[in-house]
Amino acid sequence: MLEQYISSRNLRFVLYELLDVTQLQKIERFEAYDREAIDMTLDAAKQIGDQYLFPFYRAMDKEKARYADGEVLVHPSMKPAIMAMVEGGWINAHDDFEAGGQQMPYAILNAATLIFHAANANIACHPFLTTGAANLIRTFGSAALNETYIPNLYNGTWQGTMALTEPQAGSSLSDITSSAEPVNDGEYYKIKGQKIYISGGDHNAVDNVVHLLLARIKGAPVGTKGISLFVVPKLRYENGELVTNDVTTAGIYGKMGQKGYVAAHLMMGEQHDDCRGYLVGQPNQGLRYMFQMMNEARIGTGMVAAATASAAYYASLKYANERPQGRHPSNKDVHQPQVLIIEHADVRRMLLYQKAIVEGSIALLLQCSLYGDLAHHGQGEDAVNANLLLELLTPIAKSYPSEMGIHSVSQGMQVLGGAGYTDDFPLEQHYRDIRVNAIYEGTTTIHGMDLLGRKLTMENGKGLQLLSKEIQTAIEAALLIPNLKPYAEQLMKTGASLQETTVNLFQLASKESPEVFLADATLYLEYFGTLVLAWIWLKQALAAEKGLAQNPSTNDQNFYEGKIQTFKYFFEYELPKMVAMKIRLNSSVRVTLETRAEVLV
């Protein structure tokens, strides 16, 4: 039977056969997570996806969120779905047992999160925003803030958000102008300013919305060094009662996609000059604190993209297995019945492309999640190394699924032909929904500059050395398998080519201005990301070869052979693109830098 929106079999393959997540039981915190517990966790997530999320995905697009009479109204499926996720313990699943959590490893939690997002990210994004906001308060906030906000965030009656962007300051957070003025020696701060594009910023499926908001205390240093973090609720407590906190929703944005996932324009202190914010941690440390939520959200954005592409893949695969059209080129007999379109080589090419992007991205995201578990809860050098690998791969984990996922869904639409462009099928909605992920949580350009300008040089390049070692380990294992040896050799040559290009770029950086060095950072991000995905696919091929050698059932044999064919597709169709990218990255012709703005007419 074809999957509806995500493959549970693939998730189990990645967790058990690729990553061996049961190794986490060696860490005391995760000792309860044996295979039976993990299977039960994934099954529980799938039940919520099937019952509360997937059935309403298309309805939320047609009956979109709207702003009327000062209130943001969302689809009626939102509240019961959020409460189902609350009752399942998903909002605080990673927390300690003592705090009401399940001490769930990120690798398991994020596998479940992929299920939720593939079923309906328009709903699933809301409670996980709350998770991120609550984590900030729990990690950096005072005991009073924890006592006031955490219980209601965790019970799903309050929504959490991150409020960064302003009309004059998008990605350039050093230019934010929202202000904070201390009252009663810092008992609270009067907040003034505007925030735009605030996801989950206001809606009627919850009783209150709590914004984790960046603002500048009056007199603070300019730039990012003077930014502080505040809890700014829509409603605040006063004499034990909830009253308005002078946070006004000016409206919500009419988005191209994700029409059930609210993006609000908020004004603080505009009506009564009485918007109160409560300082989180120390003054002027807000951006450092916020990076915890931002880094979580970057992995989360990659998961939303990969999950959306997954749902699109299974929709197009279903269509390809049902739609008859044409005959094989060798058959000119019009009296013969038409064949299903999956019989055509080019349709299989498009499906293989989708499968390569979706399953490669999922494996990368769960690999990063495992690094997160080891970094936060492992010991000694292993934890340090896992953290460096996570830092290095985060720009890839966010950007590759987001950018390539767009192309993947586009290919899915192409499988359907004209039908894909109509709302009779979900592909056009998936295409609109996925597009924003390349913009969320830092545009692709920002992540390119982060990778090339910062992550590669961390700890004198130790992260890159560790990744190279991981890749070499996979290559050496694959060289021993005749079916994989040519591809292992191909990856070895491509890796050497990337290393040569990286050295050339850093030599350029020592001679030229940063503008020259970073001009093609976005292209370098794709170049680097393609190699990383090739490594991920080689690892999957190794696991699939092992699975085939164990004489599996017919169904498993098809699964493993599908893995190997998709691996071959990636190496035959995607990895060669790095040749052209290398030529561009090593070219001395600086087209973009030398193009005057005036000629773009």
N, C-alpha and C positions, 0 to 999 in steps of 0.2 A: 504494500500500500504506500502511495506517495505521501510524503510529509506535507503538512499544510503551510508551515512557515519556518520551521527550523528542524534540523535532524538531531534527535536525541541520541541516535547511534553515533553520530559524529562527535557530539559533546563527550560521550563516554570514551570514545577512541582517543580523543585528545587528552582527557584527564587521566585515563588509566594506562593506555598503551604508548602515548607520546611523552607525557610529563610524569607519569607515575606519582600522582598526587598523594597516594597513600603513604609516601615517604614522610609527609607532614606529621604523621602520628608519632614520629620520633620526638617532635616538639611537644612538651607537656600540655601546652595550651590546646593543641589540636588532637589529642590522643583519642577522642571519641569519634573521630571521623574516619571510620573504616569504610570499606566499599559498600556495605549494606546501608550505612547512614548516608553516604553520598548519593546512592541510588534513590533512597527515600526523599532526599532533599530535591533532587532533580524532578522526581515524579510529582512532588507537591507543587513545585513551580509550574510544571506543565499543566496541572489541573487548574491553577489560577489563570494561566494564559488561555486555556481552552474555554473556561467558563466566564471569566470576567473581562478579558481583554480583547482577544481576537474577534469575537462576535460583533464588537462595536467599532472596529477600526474604520470601516468605510462609512458607517453612519456618522461618526464624529467629523468626517470631512464634509459631509453634506449638511449636517446640522452643526455648523461650526460655533466656536465660542463667540459671544457677542457682548458688546457694552451697551447697556440701556438704563437710563435714569440713574446714572451714577453707580451701577452695579455690573459686575462681570459675571455673565451667565455661561456655564459650561454644560456639556452634555450630561444628562441624568445618570449615565453609566459611571461617571467619574467617582462619585462618592462611594458607592458600594465596592468598586474596584480598589480604591485606596484602603478602605476598611478591611477588605479581604487580605491585602498585603500586610496590613498592620497585624491582623489576627494571626497571620502566618509567621509573624516575627521578623519580617524582612527588613523593616526600616532600621532596626538596630541589631541585625543578625551578627555583625562582627564584634559587638560589645562583649565585655566580660559577663560571665554568668551572674556575678554579684550585682551587675548593673541591669540585669534583666535581658541580656543578650544571649547569643548561642555560641559565642567564640568561634564563629564560622570562618574558615580560611577564605581569603579573597578569591583564590582560584575556584572554590566551590560557589561562593556567593556570586561571582561574576559570570559563571556558567549559567546560573539561574537567572541572573539579570539579562543575559543575552536572550533567554527564552521570553522574558517579559517584554523586552524591547521589540523582538521580532513579532510578537503577538500584537502589540499596540503601544508604540513608544509615546503616542500622544497622551496616554494615561500614565504609563510606567515612569516617565521622567519626573513627574510631580513628587511622588514619595521619595525618590532617590535624591532629589534636590534637598528635601527635608533632612535626609541622612547627612548630607554634606554640611548643611548649616548647623545641625545639632553637633556634629563632630568638632566644629570650630569652637562652639560654646563649651563643650565638654573638655576640650584640650586646653584652651587658653582663657576661658571665662572664670569669673569668681564663683564661689559657692552659691552666692545669692542668685546670680544669673542662671546657674545650673538648676537650682531649685525652682525658679520661676518659669523657665522655658522648656527644659528637657522633657518633663513628663507629657506636656501637651503636644510637643512635636512628635514624640514617640507614639502617642496614642492616636495620631492621625487627625486630630481635630484642628491642629494648627499646621500651616504650611511654612516651610523655610525657603529662603532664596539667597542668592548672592547678588548684591547690587553694586556694580562697578561702573558701567558705561554711562557717560553723560553726553549731552548734545554736542559739546565741543571737544570731547575727549573719549574716543573709542578705545583703540588699543593703547593709546598714549596716556597711560594712567598718571604720569607725572603732571599732566595738565588738568586734573580734576579740580573743580572749584567749589564743590559742596563743602560747607563750613560747619564747624562745631564749636560752640562757645560754652565753657564750663559754668555751671550754676551750683551754688552751695558747695564750693570747693570740690567740684567734680562729682557730686551726688548723681547728676545727670548732665547732659550737654544739649543745648538747643541746636537742632540740626536745620540747615537751610540749603536747598538746592534741588536739582532734578536728576532723576535717573531714567534711562531709556532702555528699551529692549529687555526688560527684566522678566525672565522666564518664570512662570508660576507666580507673577507679581501680585495677582489679585484674582480671586474666583470664589464662587458661592458654594463650592463643595467642601469648604472648610470654614471654621468660625473666626479665624484670625490668620494673618500672614506676618511672619517674622523675617525682617530683612537683615542680613549681615552686610553692612553698608560701609563703604570707604568714604572718609571725609577728612578734611584738614582742620585740625584745631587752630584757632586764631593765634597767629604768631609763630606757628610751626615752620620749620625749614621748607624752602621751595623744593619741588621735585618729589620723587618717590620717598625720600628720606623723611618727609613731613606728613605722611599719610597714616591715619589711625583707623582702627576697626571698631564699629559700633553695632550693637543690637538695636534695631529700630522697628518696633512692632507697629502694625496698623492700628491695633487697639492696645492700650497700656492699662496697667492696674493703677487705680487711685482709690484709696480707702476700701480696698478689697473688691472693688467693682471694675469691670472693663469699660473704659471710656475711649473716645476717639483720640488718636495721637497726632492729628493734623497731618496724616499721610493721605494725599488725595490722588486717586487714579484719574489721570486726565483722559485716558482712553487706552485701547489695545490696538496693536498693529495688525493690519490686514496682510497676512503673510502669504507667500506663494504656496507654501505647504504647511504641514503640522498645524492644521487649523483648529485642532482640539487642544493644543498646547499653548497656553496663553503667553503673550509677550506684552508687558504693560509699560506705559509711560507714567512715572510717578513724580509727584511734587511734594516736597517736604517743607512744612512751615510756611507755605504760601498763603493759606487762608487766615490763620490765627497767630502766626509766629510762635507756635507752641508745639513743635515736633520735638519729642525728647528721645535722645539716644543714650545708650548705656555702654560705656567704654569696655572693650574686650582687651584684657591684658594691659600692656604698657602703652603709653602714648608713642606715636611715630613708628610703631612696629606693625602697622596694619597690613602692609603689603606682604611682609614676611609671613604673617599669620594666614593671610588669604591664599597664599600659594599652596597651602595644604589642600584647600577646597578646589583650587584651580587645577592642581595636578591630578586629584581624584577625578575632576570633571573632564580632564583631557582624555584619560583612559575611558571614562564614561562616554564621551562623544564618539570615540572610535568604536565603542560597543554599539551605540545607537546606529551608526552607519553600517557596521557589519551585519547587524540584526535586520535592518531594513533591506539591505541587499539580499540577505538570506530569504526573507519573505518574498521578495521579487523573483528570486531564482526558483523557488518552489512553485510560484504561480505560473511562471513561463514554462517550467518543466511539465507541469500538469497539462498545460495547453498543447505543448508539443507532442504529448502522448495521446492526445484526443483528436487533434485537428488533421484530417486528411487533406492533402493538397499535392497535386502533380504526381509525377512518376520519376523513377531514376533516369538519368540522362541516357542510359543504354537501352531504355525501354520506350519505343515510339508508338506502341500500340494503345490507342485511345480507348479501345474496348476493355483493356485491363483496368482493374480498380485503382484508384489513387492510393498512394501510400501516406502513412502518418508523417508529418513534417519532421519528426525526430529521425526519420530514415535518411534525410538529406544531410550531406557532410557539413555544409555551412551552418545549418541549424545546430548540429552537434558542436561545431567550433564555438558558436556563441554560448551554448550551454556550458562547455568546458571553460570558457573564459569566466563566466559567472561563478562556477564552482571553484575555480582557482582563486579568485579574489575573495569569495565568501569564506571558504574553508581555510585559506591561508591567513586571512585576517583574524578569524576566530582563534586559530592556533597561536598566532602572535600575541593576541590580547590575553589569552589564558597563560601563555608563557610569562608575560609581564606580570600578571596577577600572582603567579607562583613566586617570581622574584620579589614581589611586594611582601608576601608572607615570610619569605626567608630573610628579607632585609629588616622587617619590623620585629620578628620573633625568633630569628635564628641566633647563632652564637658566633662571636669572633670574626675571623677573616671571611668566613662564608657569608655572613650577614653584610659585611662591608662590600664584598664583591657583588652580591645580589643587588645592593642598593645602587652601585655604579652602573650595572647593566640596566636596571630599571630606568635610571636617569637618562642614560644614553638612548634607550629605545622608546622613551615616552613620545618624542616628536614623531617617530615613525608610527607608533601605535595609534596616535590621534589622527595623523594626516593620511597615511596610506589607505586605511579603510574608507575615510571620508572622500578623498579624491577618486580613488579607483572604484569605490562603491558607486559613484555617480555613473561612471562608464559601464559598470556591471549592470546596473538597473536599465541603462539605455539599451544595452544588448538584449536584456529581457523584453523590453518593449518591441525591439526589432524582431524577436522571435514571433511575436503575435502579429506583426505586420500592422495593417490599418487598425485592427481591433485593439492593439496596444495603446493607440492614441485616444481611445474612447473611454468613457467612465463605466462602460459595461464590464470592464476588467480592472483589477487594482493596480496594474503596472504604472499608469499615469499618476496615480496618487503616490506610489512609492518613489517615483522620479521627482515629484515636487517635494516630498517629505525629506528625501535624503540630501537635497542640494545644500541645505543650510549647514550641514555638519562640517563642511570645509571652511565655514566662517566662524562657527561657535568656538569659544575657548581659545582664541588666537587663530588668526587666519593662517593658511598654509605658508605664506611668506614669513610670518613671525616664527613659525616652527623651523623653517629652513635656516633662518638666521640664528635661532637658538642652537640647532644642531651644529652648524658649521662654525659659528662664532663663540660658542660656549661649551657645549656638551663634549665635543671631541677633545678639548684641551683640559677637561677636568682631571685633577690628580695627575697632571702630566701625561694625559692620554691613556691612563690605566683602563678606563672603561672600554676603549677601542681595542686595547690589547686583550682584555678578557673576552670580548666578543669574537675577536680573531681566533682565539684559542677554542672557543665553542664551535665555531665554523670548521676549524681544522679537525676537531674530534669527529664531527659528522662526516667530513670528507674521507678521513682515514677508514672509518667503518664502511662507508659506501664503496671504497676502492676494492674491498674484499668480495663484493657481490657483483658478478658479471653483468647483470641487468642494469646496475646502477653505476658501474665504473666510468663509462663515458661521460656521464653527467657530473660525477664527482670531479673528474678532470676539468670539465668545462667550468665548474664553480671555482676550482682552484685558480684557473687562469683569470677569470673575471675578478676574483678577489685581489689578485696581484695587480690587476689593472686599476681597481679602485684605490688601492694603497698608493700606487704611483700618482694618480690624479690628486689624491688628498695631499701628498707631499708637495706637489707642484703648486697647489692652491695656497698652502701655508708659506711656501717660499715667496709667492706673490704678495701675501699679507705682510711680509717683512720689508717689502720694497715699496708697496703702493698704499694708498689710503684705504680705509675700511670700505668705502663705497665700491672700490674695484673688487676687493676680495669677496664681498657679499652680494655683488650684482646678480649672480646666478645661484644664490643660495637655495631658492625654491627648486631649481633643476637638480642641484646636488642632493637635496632631500629625496627627490624621486629616484635618483641614481642609487643612493645609499639604501633607500627603502626596497628597491627591487632586489638588491643583493640579499638583504635581510630576509625577504620573503622566499627567495630561492633556498636559503639555508633552512628556513622553516619547512619548505616543501621537501627538501632532501631528508630531513628528520622524519617527516610523515611517511615518505617512501620506505625508509628503513623499518619503521614500525609496521607498515603494511606488508613488506616482504616477510617479516617475522610472523605476522598473522597468517599469511598464506602457507607458510611452512608448517604450521600446526594443524593442517588438514581441517579447516573450518567447514561449516555447513555451506550449502549453495548460496544462501543469502549473504553470509559473511564473505564468501569468495567474491561475489559481485561487488560488495562494498570495498574490499581490499583492492581488487582490480581497478575499480573506479578511482581509488586514491592514486594508484600508480599511473594510470592514464592521465589524470589531471596533473600530477607531478611532471610527467613528460611534456604535457602541453605547456606548462609554465616555462620549462627549460627550452623548449623549441620555439615558443612564440613571444614570451615576455622577456626572458633574460637577454636575448640578443639585442633588445632595444638599448641596452647599456652601451653598446658600441657607438651608436650615434650620440648618446649623451656625453660619452667621454670626449668625443671630438669637439663638441661645443664647449665643455668645461675647460678644455686645454687650449682653446683658441685665444689668440691675442686680439682678435677683432671685438671691439666693445660697442656693439650696436646700440644697446639700450642706454649706456652712459653717454654715447656720442650723439644720440638723437635729441635735438633741441625741442623743447615743448612746443615752440611756435610752428614746427612743421607738421604737427599732428592736427591737421585741419580737415 
